Amino acid sequence: MDFDDLTVGSEAAATAADGRTISYREYGDPEGAPVIFHHGTPGSRILPAAFHETAREASVRLLAPDRPGQGRSDRAPDADALDWADDAAAVADDAGVDRFGVLGFSGGGRFALACAHEYPERVTRVATVAADGPPGAPTDGVGLQNRLLDVLARRAPPLLRVLFALQARTADGTDPEDALALLTDAEPDALDRRFDGPPIAQLVALDLREAFRQGHGAVSREFCASVREWPFDLGDVEAPVRLRHGDDDQNVSPATAEYLAARLPDAEAAVLPDEDHLSALVACHDAALSWLVEPLQ
């Protein structure tokens, strides 16, 4: 799948406070209740295209921005998760939205929570799926490849950057099923039968290419930042939070959901049986979107 083949959603761009462009794509119902989707690492505005029909039927206006240096958003080499909260607010402003829910997948969970931390008057609810945690979070069940990435991020960032540079060079030619295998062990057809949208393997491959559109720098920095202390206190996140995680997740430990819930003032966690990293998002995206927009309808 090429970008021009993506027939769902519409492209838009917001302007950050410092003049940077923040690219985003809009899915679902243009008149619906707003939710901002925070993609994984690496990731982009493309993956939520899978849930365009679900969002439309649920009267959800799903806004999916690219974080700095990924997709088509301008770079911001010194930005952290709190800076991203300002960018997300700029996207909401550009879309004419005041209050909104936030949904964070995988590495996007930290950014969704940061958004709620910085904008308690605007963020109504937070949902995360397969979200990573701060240093000290559990690592039980994480596969060897992801354990290696974590070790390199902590102890050998230059080597991690080399690995991501190689991935960036090959991203354009990555086979859809190989791209999908980075996130799930499920068969593409089995996932496709669980929602009404473009083929998931092709979307994941396009999402990966968009993540590395500008090279590997932003992905490397974001991954390295994920293993450092987060720049905000989970105990100060006021919004209600629902955390979901697949019990077969080998990318992020399934125990992370309960770890985060224990540190958030108003949170509820659940582990989904027989689901892994991406399949958990497929399994619960409809329930998450419906819950997120309840206060806005």
C-alpha positions in Angstrom: 0.0 0.0 0.0 1.2 3.5 -0.9 0.1 6.6 0.9 -2.1 7.6 -2.1 -3.9 4.3 -1.7 -5.2 5.3 1.8 -8.7 6.3 1.0 -10.0 6.8 4.6 -9.4 9.9 6.6 -8.2 13.4 5.7 -4.9 15.2 6.1 -4.5 18.4 8.1 -1.7 20.3 9.8 -1.6 22.4 13.0 1.1 25.0 14.0 2.9 24.6 17.3 3.7 27.6 19.5 7.2 27.8 18.1 6.0 27.7 14.5 6.6 24.0 13.8 4.1 22.1 11.7 2.3 19.2 13.3 0.8 16.9 10.8 -2.3 15.0 11.7 -5.0 12.9 10.0 -8.6 12.8 10.9 -10.8 9.7 11.0 -14.3 8.8 11.9 -17.2 11.3 12.2 -16.2 14.9 11.5 -19.1 16.0 13.7 -18.4 13.5 16.5 -16.9 13.7 20.0 -13.1 14.3 19.7 -10.4 11.8 20.7 -6.7 12.3 20.1 -4.8 9.1 19.3 -1.1 8.9 20.4 0.8 6.5 18.3 3.5 4.1 19.3 7.3 4.3 18.9 8.0 4.1 16.0 4.6 5.1 14.6 2.6 7.8 12.8 -0.9 9.1 12.1 -1.6 6.1 9.7 -2.3 3.2 12.0 -5.7 4.5 13.3 -7.0 4.3 9.7 -7.9 0.7 10.8 -10.5 2.2 13.1 -12.1 4.8 10.8 -15.4 2.9 10.5 -15.6 2.1 14.2 -15.0 5.7 15.0 -17.6 6.8 12.5 -20.3 4.5 13.7 -19.6 5.5 17.3 -19.8 9.2 16.4 -16.1 9.7 17.3 -13.9 12.3 15.7 -10.5 10.6 15.8 -7.5 13.0 15.5 -4.2 11.3 14.9 -1.1 13.5 14.9 2.5 12.6 14.0 4.9 13.4 16.9 7.9 15.5 16.0 10.3 14.1 13.4 7.9 11.2 12.6 5.6 11.2 9.7 5.3 14.8 8.4 5.6 16.7 11.6 8.6 19.0 11.9 11.5 17.9 14.1 11.9 19.1 17.7 15.1 17.5 18.9 14.9 18.8 22.5 11.2 18.1 23.1 9.9 15.8 25.8 6.5 14.3 26.7 5.3 17.6 28.3 6.3 19.5 25.2 4.2 17.0 23.2 1.2 17.8 25.4 1.4 21.4 24.1 1.6 20.1 20.5 -1.5 17.9 21.1 -3.3 20.9 22.5 -2.3 22.8 19.3 -3.9 20.0 17.2 -7.1 20.3 19.2 -7.1 24.1 18.7 -6.6 23.7 15.0 -9.5 21.2 14.9 -11.7 23.7 16.8 -11.9 21.3 19.8 -12.0 22.4 23.5 -12.3 19.2 25.5 -11.3 15.8 24.3 -10.4 12.2 25.3 -6.9 10.7 24.6 -6.0 7.2 23.5 -2.4 6.1 23.8 -1.1 2.9 22.2 2.3 1.3 23.2 4.9 4.0 23.4 2.1 6.6 23.0 0.7 5.8 26.5 3.3 8.0 28.1 2.4 10.9 25.8 -1.4 10.4 26.4 -0.8 10.6 30.2 1.4 13.6 29.8 -1.3 15.4 27.9 -3.8 14.7 30.7 -1.2 15.9 33.2 -0.6 19.2 31.5 -4.2 19.9 30.4 -6.5 18.6 33.2 -9.2 21.2 32.2 -9.3 19.9 28.6 -8.6 16.1 28.8 -11.7 14.3 30.0 -10.5 10.7 30.1 -7.5 8.6 29.1 -7.4 5.1 27.7 -4.2 3.3 27.0 -3.6 -0.1 25.3 -0.3 -2.0 25.7 1.3 1.2 27.2 4.9 1.1 28.3 5.9 2.3 31.8 8.6 4.4 33.5 11.9 2.9 34.7 11.1 0.4 37.4 8.0 -1.0 35.5 7.9 -4.8 35.2 9.6 -6.6 32.3 8.0 -10.0 32.9 7.1 -11.7 29.6 9.0 -9.3 27.3 10.6 -11.0 24.4 14.3 -11.2 23.8 14.3 -8.6 20.9 12.6 -6.0 23.0 14.7 -6.8 26.1 17.7 -6.1 23.9 16.4 -2.8 22.7 15.7 -1.8 26.3 19.2 -2.7 27.4 20.7 -0.7 24.5 18.6 2.3 25.3 19.8 2.3 28.8 23.5 1.4 28.3 24.5 1.9 24.7 22.3 4.5 23.0 24.8 5.0 20.1 24.4 1.3 19.2 20.6 1.6 19.4 20.7 4.5 17.0 22.7 2.4 14.6 20.0 -0.3 14.7 17.2 2.2 14.1 19.2 3.8 11.3 19.3 0.4 9.6 15.6 -0.1 10.1 14.9 3.4 8.7 17.0 2.5 5.6 14.9 -0.7 5.0 11.5 0.6 6.1 10.4 1.4 2.5 10.9 -2.1 1.4 9.6 -3.9 4.5 7.1 -6.7 3.6 3.7 -6.0 5.2 3.6 -9.3 7.0 7.2 -8.8 8.3 6.1 -5.3 9.6 3.1 -6.8 11.2 5.2 -9.5 12.9 7.0 -6.7 14.9 3.7 -6.0 16.7 1.8 -9.3 16.8 1.9 -13.0 16.3 -1.7 -13.0 14.9 -2.4 -13.8 11.3 -3.3 -10.8 9.2 -6.6 -12.4 8.1 -7.6 -13.1 11.7 -7.1 -9.5 12.6 -8.8 -8.1 9.6 -12.0 -10.1 10.4 -12.2 -8.2 13.7 -12.8 -4.7 12.3 -14.0 -3.0 9.1 -11.0 -1.2 7.6 -8.0 -1.4 5.3 -5.8 -4.5 5.6 -4.0 -4.3 8.8 -0.6 -5.6 7.6 -0.5 -3.0 4.8 -1.4 -0.3 7.3 1.3 -1.3 9.7 3.9 -1.4 6.9 2.8 2.1 5.7 2.8 3.3 9.3 6.4 2.1 9.7 7.5 3.9 6.6 5.9 7.1 7.7 7.5 6.8 11.1 10.9 6.8 9.4 10.0 9.2 6.7 12.6 11.8 8.1 15.1 9.2 9.2 15.7 7.5 12.5 16.6 10.4 14.8 13.2 11.1 16.3 12.5 7.4 16.9 15.9 6.9 18.5 15.5 9.9 20.8 12.0 8.9 21.8 12.9 5.3 22.6 15.9 6.4 24.7 13.7 8.9 26.6 11.3 6.1 27.4 13.8 4.4 29.7 14.5 7.6 31.7 12.5 9.1 34.5 9.3 10.6 33.1 9.1 14.4 33.4 5.8 14.3 35.3 4.3 12.5 38.4 1.7 9.9 37.6 0.0 10.8 40.9 -0.8 14.2 39.5 -2.9 12.9 36.6 -6.5 13.8 37.5 -8.5 12.3 34.6 -10.0 8.8 34.9 -7.7 6.3 33.2 -8.5 2.9 31.7 -5.5 0.7 30.9 -5.7 -2.5 28.8 -3.0 -5.0 28.0 -2.8 -8.3 26.3 -1.6 -11.2 28.4 0.6 -12.5 25.5 2.3 -9.2 24.9 6.0 -9.7 24.3 6.7 -6.0 23.4 5.7 -4.5 26.8 5.1 -6.5 29.9 1.4 -7.3 30.6 2.1 -6.4 34.3 2.7 -2.8 33.3 -1.1 -2.0 33.3 -1.4 -2.8 36.9 1.9 -1.1 37.7 0.6 2.2 36.2 -2.9 1.8 37.7 -1.4 1.6 41.2 0.3 4.9 40.7 -2.6 6.8 39.1 -5.3 8.4 41.3 -8.3 7.2 39.3 -7.4 4.2 37.2 -8.6 0.8 36.3 -6.5 -1.9 34.6 -7.4 -5.2 32.9 -5.4 -7.8 31.1 -7.0 -9.3 28.0 -6.7 -13.1 27.7 -5.2 -14.5 24.5 -4.2 -11.0 23.1 -0.8 -9.7 22.4 0.6 -6.2 21.6 -1.4 -5.1 18.5 -4.2 -7.6 18.8 -5.1 -6.0 22.2 -5.7 -2.7 20.4 -7.8 -4.4 17.8 -9.8 -6.2 20.5 -10.7 -3.2 22.6 -10.4 -0.1 20.4 -14.2 0.1 20.0 -14.9 -0.1 23.8 -12.1 2.4 24.5 -13.4 4.9 22.0 -17.0 4.6 23.3 -15.8 5.1 26.9 -13.6 8.0 26.1 -16.4 10.1 24.5 -19.1 9.4 27.1 -18.5 12.7 28.9 -18.5 14.6 25.6 -21.8 13.4 24.2 
